[in-house]
Amino acid sequence: MNLETGSLKPGEARHPAESTQEIIAADKNAAPAWAASESYEYLGSEDVTKDRYVDPEFAKGEFAKLWPRTWQMVCREDRVPEAGDYYVYDLGQYSFIIVRDEDGDIKAHYNSCLHRGTKLKPSASEGYAMDLKCPFHGWTWNLDGSIKEIPEKWDFAHTEGRKMCLPQARVERLAGFVWVNMDPDAPSLEEYIGPKAMEHLRAWKLENRYVYLHVQKSYPANWKLTMEAFMEAYHVGDTHPQVAPANGDVNSQYDVYGDHVDRFISTLGVVSPKLRDQYSEADIIANFTLGDSSSLGGTKPELKEGERARQVMADMFRNMFETATNTDLSHVSDTELLDTYSYTFFPNLFLFPGISLPMIYRFRPDAKDHRRTIYEVMFMRPKPKDGSTPEPADIQILEDEQSFAEAEGMDPGFGKILDQDTDNLYAQQEGLEASAKDGITLADYQEIRVRHFEKTVDKYMAMEPFKPNIDRLQG
């Protein structure tokens, strides 16, 4: 492979350095099948129109067409562990009460009283209740959504024979997550994700993890711009120069799976191909152990003659994580310990299933301002060996001017990386609005996730507005 594209078909060009799969194949502990695979698809080279980022009417169309028809992760199951536990999920003007009922089922009730529309539970709230009572006039529903009480029912004789249960979105549970979809006709969650990505998701066993750190921050940029800042490693050299000496950025791997899932694999413990002449194997070790980018807490492993820094790092990470989690990781591959595996589940979820940095990102648009996004970062750990599930972390909400590094429990070096990613968003949103150009130009390979994501946005935006049928939503 080389950088000369004249003899290559569109989408075939790759950086001439060793590929991600070649790096992984040299590891001592072999990669699982879901990691040792590729699934790239060329999706065209046309510019992507900028209206989707800057036009408030486009955002209105998304709320009418896209959001009601897609599967969204609303919370972890351990947010509602017992009957009566509830968690309110808000998405723009939509709001749902995620509640576990007396039978152990999880419901997603529309958060609106059938009397005069008052929200039954405040936005972004959670707690415990044995019924769902409207604070305005006291209409009350059971946890399963059936009507419990209408005060002064003598004055509502005209409701006899009507369905008075709370409307519900569809709910599925997968990998320890609760997912909802407002559309009764949407495909099942498994069909939506697709067979190949489902195979990957099941292999990670995320149901055996819990969230120990949850941080939220809002940004003055469109939700899609904010998501797309995390979809490629092409930006690493200029945005995160401190990690380039130990990160395979421009030879990262990109894959797509159907309409709704894509990923990249970015290798660690190797120098950026752009810096090969400037850094040695010993320099890679030093990058991990010095300064804000350190991942080893000040510990510096010894690099012996002829050893690869990547393998030394993998061995040390294995020992560190085994000690920290009191688990046996001898069966875990080196790539799972070291590398960044980033999966997008359309429309707004990122899963990072690796061992070293298992994370969740979620992005939600602000219905009142198409230039504003709610961004959440959640970090996971394995559940204790005794099978218990620790209490999920409370959400820490940062102000606009705060750094991610200020969040309690956040690694300062990683907080700085998140700040660098999101600091670009201010200039990008304003630059697009100032631009004389009608769209953005994307790399065929390194930015395939952005193109794949926007093609799926276009697919939903071509549909008619979703019109909920309350009779069907009430069962």
Secondary structure, DSSP 8 states (H G I E B T S, - for coil): --S--TTS-TT----SS--HHHHHHTSSS---TTTS-----------EETHHHH-HHHHHHIIIIIGGGS-EEEEEGGGS-STTEEEEEEETTEEEEEEE-TTS-EEEEESS-TTT---SS-TT-EEE-SSEE-TTT--EE-TTS-EEE-TTGGGGGGGTTS--S--B-EEEEETTEEEEES-TTS--HHHHH-HHHHHHHHHHTGGGEEEEEEEEEEESS-HHHHHHTTS-STTHHHH-TTTGGGEEEEEEEEEEETTTEEEEEEEESS--GGGTTT--HHHHHHHHHSSTT-SSTT------TT--HHHHHHHHHHHHHHHHHT---TTS-HHHHHSEEEEEETTTEEEE--SSS-EEEEEEEETTEEEEEEEEEEEEEE--TTS-------EEE--TT--GGGSTT--HHHHHHHHHHHHHHHHHHHHHHH-SSSEE---SSTTHHHHHHHHHHHHHHTS------HHHHT-
